Amino acid sequence: MILGIAFKLGPISVAWYGIFIALGVVAAVAIAAWEAKRRRESVDHLINMLFLILPLGIIGARLYHVIDQWSYYSQYPSQIIGGRGLGIYGAVIGGAIGLIIYALWKKLSILRWLDIVAPGLILAQAIGRLGNYFNQELFGYPTSLPWGIYIAPENRPPQFASYSHFQPLFLYELLLNLIGFGLLLFISRRFKNKLLDGEVFGFYLIYYGIVRFILEGYKIDVWNLAGIPTARWIAGAGILIVIAVTIYRRLRRSGKSSNTQDVSKENRISENKED
């Protein structure tokens, strides 16, 4: 069997990677529908916005991957369209653009809908990582650990051609994403009366940003800016921005609450004087 191919339907080859991506999308939609109902939002809006989220997410994912692996695609430009490989950050950015466009069009709360899709998104990422196993990709440096993954000679980086087992980064991210999925569900329910719209999605960005920041240090031949993996720049910037915005919104809300209480107190004093 050809590496990564699950089965064939005549001339059409169905890849494991595609199967797990599809399963991830189905899971994400199911969880988002569940969250939409829990928040008393229309599932019809979710289905309709998918027609923007999915294509823009795929375009963004592919574009990010091509840029990330430009050293390869600059030599084989014919592989840019139709080749394998997707970048999660590109998918998130593209999908978020699709959601924002639809929410603006239908006058929906962007932040509320970002919260709705966040748990399903990180679950889809976990499921999609299984495809990396069959493609023999997303592995780290050579290792002698018992859970190291065997990589066929043709898929090994040239500088590590003599090594057979590598760090299974896809597995690490898969497990961490499952933990993140559980945390998002817990937080969205345990603190539902205290959270502001957008804070569940904000937690997703912080959590996944930390995961990527750590795992990028174990990757081989990644896209760098100023000697630092680009994904680390994105993750770090995302974490700082989310924290800053959350603090600002919380302080602003606290200020408004204080002003409201002061006004109420002044009204009561005024009423007592009149009496």
TAHUKA-V301172 format. One record per backbone hydrogen bond with DSSP energy under -0.5 kcal/mol. NH is the residue of the N-H (numbers start at 1). CO is the residue of the C=O. E is the energy in kcal/mol with one decimal. If there is no record, write none. Layout:
NH	CO	E
NH	CO	E
This chain:
5	2	-2.1
6	4	-0.6
6	14	-2.7
7	14	-1.4
9	12	-3.1
10	8	-0.6
12	9	-1.8
13	11	-0.5
14	7	-3.0
15	13	-0.6
16	4	-3.0
17	4	-0.5
19	15	-1.9
20	16	-2.6
21	17	-2.1
22	18	-2.4
23	19	-2.5
24	20	-2.2
25	21	-2.2
26	22	-2.4
27	23	-2.5
28	24	-2.6
29	25	-2.6
30	26	-2.4
31	27	-2.5
32	28	-2.5
33	29	-2.6
34	30	-2.0
35	31	-2.6
36	32	-2.8
37	33	-2.3
38	34	-2.1
39	35	-1.9
40	37	-1.4
41	36	-3.5
46	42	-1.0
47	43	-2.4
48	44	-2.5
49	45	-2.6
50	46	-1.1
51	48	-1.2
52	49	-1.6
53	49	-2.7
54	50	-2.3
56	52	-1.7
57	53	-2.4
58	54	-2.5
59	55	-2.4
60	56	-2.5
61	57	-2.4
62	58	-2.5
63	59	-2.5
64	60	-2.4
65	61	-2.0
66	62	-2.5
67	63	-2.2
68	64	-2.7
69	65	-2.3
70	67	-1.4
72	69	-1.4
73	69	-2.1
74	70	-2.5
75	72	-1.1
76	72	-1.4
79	76	-2.1
80	77	-1.6
82	80	-0.6
83	79	-1.0
87	61	-1.7
88	86	-0.5
91	87	-2.0
92	88	-2.7
93	89	-2.4
94	90	-2.7
95	91	-2.9
96	92	-2.5
97	93	-2.0
98	94	-1.9
99	95	-2.3
100	96	-2.7
101	97	-2.5
102	98	-2.1
103	99	-2.9
104	100	-2.6
105	101	-2.0
106	102	-2.6
107	103	-0.5
108	103	-2.8
110	108	-0.7
113	109	-1.9
114	110	-2.1
115	111	-1.8
116	112	-1.5
117	113	-1.8
118	114	-1.3
119	115	-0.7
121	117	-2.0
122	118	-1.9
123	119	-1.6
124	120	-2.4
125	121	-1.9
126	122	-1.6
127	123	-2.2
128	124	-2.7
129	125	-1.4
130	127	-1.5
131	128	-1.4
132	129	-0.9
133	129	-0.7
133	130	-0.8
134	130	-1.0
135	131	-1.7
136	132	-0.7
136	133	-0.6
137	132	-2.2
140	167	-3.0
141	218	-0.7
143	165	-2.0
148	145	-2.1
149	166	-2.7
151	164	-2.6
155	152	-2.1
156	153	-1.2
160	157	-2.2
161	158	-1.3
163	160	-1.7
166	149	-2.4
167	141	-2.2
169	167	-1.8
170	138	-1.5
171	168	-0.8
172	168	-1.8
173	169	-2.6
174	170	-2.2
175	171	-2.5
176	172	-2.3
177	173	-2.6
178	174	-1.9
179	175	-1.9
180	176	-2.3
181	177	-2.4
182	178	-2.0
183	179	-2.3
184	180	-2.6
185	181	-2.0
186	182	-2.3
187	183	-3.0
188	184	-2.4
189	185	-1.1
189	186	-0.6
190	186	-3.5
191	187	-2.0
192	189	-0.9
194	191	-1.7
195	191	-1.7
198	111	-0.6
199	196	-2.1
202	198	-1.9
203	199	-2.1
204	200	-1.9
205	201	-2.3
206	202	-2.2
207	203	-3.1
208	204	-2.9
209	205	-1.7
210	206	-2.1
211	207	-2.1
212	208	-2.8
213	209	-2.4
214	210	-2.1
215	211	-2.5
216	212	-2.4
217	214	-1.1
218	215	-2.0
219	216	-1.2
220	139	-0.6
225	228	-3.0
228	225	-1.6
230	223	-3.6
232	229	-1.0
233	229	-1.5
234	230	-2.5
235	231	-2.8
236	232	-2.9
237	233	-2.6
238	234	-2.6
239	235	-2.5
240	236	-2.3
241	237	-2.6
242	238	-2.5
243	239	-2.4
244	240	-2.5
245	241	-2.8
246	242	-2.6
247	243	-2.4
248	244	-2.4
249	245	-2.7
250	246	-2.4
251	247	-2.8
252	248	-2.5
253	249	-2.3
254	250	-2.6
255	251	-2.4
256	252	-2.1
257	253	-2.3
258	254	-2.1
259	255	-2.3
260	256	-2.3
261	257	-2.3
262	258	-2.4
263	259	-2.4
264	260	-2.2
265	261	-2.3
266	262	-2.5
267	263	-2.3
268	264	-2.0
269	265	-2.3
270	266	-2.5
271	267	-2.3
272	268	-2.3
273	269	-2.2
274	270	-2.0
275	271	-1.9
